[in-house]
Amino acid sequence: MATNLRRKRRDEQMTQEELAERADLSARYVGAIERGDVSASVTVLGQIADALGVEPGDLLLRSPEKAKPPRQGPIKARTSFSSTNRCMGSLGDAMKSKRS
């Protein structure tokens, strides 16, 4: 989101202070969001999107230069569920013994 926010703000030729004023936020908070120091809540995301005249989802989309290329070929499972089953089995056994 940080990269998209900064790009959209600069596209609008807006300073952080101007964006902050339009979004009813502090300029320090806008700067922190752009640097990725803090995460914006859904409410703040909406305020920023309104101030920039974009949809909130536009700020969340992965930028094309960072997007991973699509996978080629079949998708293979990377995880074995046997370790999960063993863990869940142990948890179930522990719960049973606790009830006794």
C-alpha positions in Angstrom: 0.0 0.0 0.0 2.8 2.4 0.8 4.2 2.4 -2.7 0.8 2.8 -4.3 -0.1 5.6 -1.9 3.0 7.6 -2.7 2.7 7.0 -6.4 -1.0 8.1 -6.5 -0.3 11.2 -4.3 2.6 12.2 -6.5 0.5 11.6 -9.7 -2.0 14.1 -8.2 1.0 16.5 -7.5 -0.1 16.6 -3.9 2.2 17.0 -0.9 1.9 14.8 2.2 0.6 17.9 4.0 -2.1 18.5 1.4 -3.2 14.9 1.4 -3.3 14.8 5.2 -5.5 17.9 5.3 -7.9 16.5 2.7 -8.0 13.2 4.5 -8.3 14.8 8.0 -5.1 13.1 9.2 -1.7 14.4 10.4 1.1 14.8 7.9 3.3 12.7 10.1 0.8 9.8 10.0 0.6 10.0 6.2 4.4 10.0 6.0 4.6 7.0 8.3 2.0 5.1 6.1 4.0 5.9 3.0 7.2 4.7 4.6 5.5 1.5 5.7 6.2 2.3 9.4 2.6 1.9 10.3 -0.4 0.2 8.7 -3.6 2.1 7.9 -6.9 0.9 9.3 -9.8 0.3 6.9 -11.3 3.7 7.9 -8.0 5.5 7.2 -7.6 3.7 3.9 -11.1 5.0 3.0 -10.2 8.6 4.0 -7.0 8.5 2.0 -8.7 7.0 -1.0 -11.5 9.7 -0.9 -8.9 12.4 -0.6 -7.0 11.0 -3.7 -10.2 10.4 -5.6 -9.6 6.7 -6.1 -11.1 3.5 -4.8 -9.6 2.0 -1.7 -8.7 -1.2 -3.6 -6.5 0.8 -6.0 -4.2 1.5 -3.1 -4.0 -2.2 -2.1 -3.3 -3.6 -5.6 0.1 -5.1 -6.1 2.1 -2.8 -8.4 2.9 -4.4 -11.8 6.7 -4.3 -11.2 6.3 -6.3 -8.0 3.8 -8.8 -9.3 5.0 -12.4 -9.5 4.8 -14.0 -12.9 2.0 -16.6 -13.1 3.0 -20.2 -12.3 3.7 -22.6 -15.2 2.5 -26.2 -15.1 0.5 -28.0 -12.4 0.5 -26.8 -8.8 1.9 -29.3 -6.4 1.1 -29.6 -2.7 4.0 -28.5 -0.6 2.7 -29.6 2.8 2.2 -32.9 4.3 -0.9 -33.2 6.4 0.6 -36.0 8.5 2.4 -33.7 10.8 -0.8 -31.6 11.3 -2.7 -34.8 12.0 -0.1 -36.0 14.5 -0.2 -32.6 16.3 -4.0 -32.5 16.4 -4.0 -36.1 17.6 -1.7 -35.2 20.5 -3.9 -32.2 21.3 -6.9 -34.4 21.4 -5.1 -36.9 23.7 -4.1 -34.1 26.0 -7.6 -32.8 26.2 -9.0 -36.3 27.0 -6.5 -36.9 29.8 -7.2 -33.4 31.2 -11.0 -34.3 31.5 -10.3 -37.5 33.4 
